[in-house]
Amino acid sequence: MALASWCLAKYWSGRKIKRGEKISQKKTGWKEKYFSEASLRKTAVNIFFFSLILVLVSNLDILLVKYFSSAEMTGYYGAFSLIGKIILWLNLAVVSVALPEACVDGYRGKRLDKKSVLRVYFLMTTLALGFLLTYYLAPELIINLFFGKKYVFEPHLLWLFGVMSFLLSLLTLEANLSFARHDFRVVYLLVATGGGMIGSVATYHQNLKEIVLALSLSFLAGYLSVSFLNWFCEKKRLETESSEKI
């Protein structure tokens, strides 16, 4: 199924690129900038490390819990985390839809349009709130539905896993907005977020609540730092444009 999906996506994207290739080249020259041999050599390493660190930050939690906690706690965490990350996966779909537009704006050296950013945040928050409400009102039913009665352990914490996944999705969004502008300083912030995850779980891992709160705060700190980077870069760009006009 993965191979079939890849072939279908390759065929569809190939047709779309060929259809708009001449217009795009005339208007922006994006192909020469992003896919020329010199550009690929210059950015390939940065893109690789950005992708690698973002994947590690998204999946490091279960390894940390396994290392610092018991096998039983890891099992419960894995089950709760899998349910909570439904929010992350749905929100990643929203991010993937917004990313092409963000790359177009990134080519012009600016952030995604404010209205588009607000729409993305609205969709992500709406999806998250719907699931969080369900996790809060009927946690036992959901856990039992997915994993059975033996995993109904402290079900009142399920909504916190949803919050954790929502914060991770916001961090992913802002990191990708930086990626769209080719601002790879975000890699350092993602590395710092991973370090915060390690330090927080190493310190707080006595029970499930401590773990999910520690990771949530790490994702929140990472999200705020990346958001500040994006805001600062946009502010600097606007100030530069204003001074040039004057």
Sequence and secondary structure as in RCSB ss.txt:
>XXXX:A:sequence
MALASWCLAKYWSGRKIKRGEKISQKKTGWKEKYFSEASLRKTAVNIFFFSLILVLVSNLDILLVKYFSSAEMTG
YYGAFSLIGKIILWLNLAVVSVALPEACVDGYRGKRLDKKSVLRVYFLMTTLALGFLLTYYLAPELIINLFFGKK
YVFEPHLLWLFGVMSFLLSLLTLEANLSFARHDFRVVYLLVATGGGMIGSVATYHQNLKEIVLALSLSFLAGYLS
VSFLNWFCEKKRLETESSEKI
>XXXX:A:secstr
 HHHHHHHHHHHHHHHHHHHHHHHHHHT HHHHHHSHHHHHHHHHHHHHHHHHHHHHHHHHHHHHHHHS HHHHH
HHHHHHHHHTHHHHHHHHHHHHHHHHHHHHHHTTS   HHHHHHHHHHHHHHHHHHHHHHHH HHHHHHHHH GG
G SSGGGHHHHHHHHHHHHHHHHHHHHHHHTT TTHHHHHHHHHHHHHHHHHHS SSHHHHHHHHHHHHHHHHHH
HHHHHHHHHHHHHHHHHHHH 
